[in-house]
Amino acid sequence: MSAGAFLAKAGLFLLLAGEALAVGTPEIKVVVYNLENYLNMTRRIDGRLRSDAGKPDEEKKAAVRIISDLHPDLLALMEIGDQ
């Protein structure tokens, strides 16, 4: 990600946080979570390297469970990959 794209996303995140506080929300929960290579990439699956493999379903389910349990008001994700 370019520096400009990062700054734009960080600015949007801060704007949303500021808006939440401005409307009288007494407390907001901000969660920053690293999905650790959610993108398709070369992965070792069953002892073999496979190119363009997605994140294993068990890891996806674990990430969803953790984030759901935290009930964030604002969520920032890292290492999610491209569109």
Secondary structure as the mmCIF struct_conf table of DSSP 4:
data_model
#
loop_
_struct_conf.conf_type_id
_struct_conf.id
_struct_conf.beg_label_comp_id
_struct_conf.beg_label_asym_id
_struct_conf.beg_label_seq_id
_struct_conf.end_label_comp_id
_struct_conf.end_label_asym_id
_struct_conf.end_label_seq_id
HELX_RH_AL_P HELX_RH_AL_P1 ALA A 3 ALA A 22
TURN_TY1_P TURN_TY1_P1 VAL A 23 GLY A 24
BEND BEND1 PRO A 26 PRO A 26
STRN STRN1 VAL A 30 ASN A 34
BEND BEND2 GLU A 36 ASN A 37
BEND BEND3 LEU A 39 LEU A 39
STRN STRN2 MET A 41 ILE A 45
TURN_TY1_P TURN_TY1_P2 ASP A 46 GLY A 47
STRN STRN3 ARG A 48 ALA A 53
HELX_LH_PP_P HELX_LH_PP_P1 GLY A 54 PRO A 56
HELX_RH_AL_P HELX_RH_AL_P2 ASP A 57 LEU A 70
BEND BEND4 ASP A 73 ASP A 73
STRN STRN4 LEU A 74 MET A 78
BEND BEND5 GLU A 79 GLU A 79
#
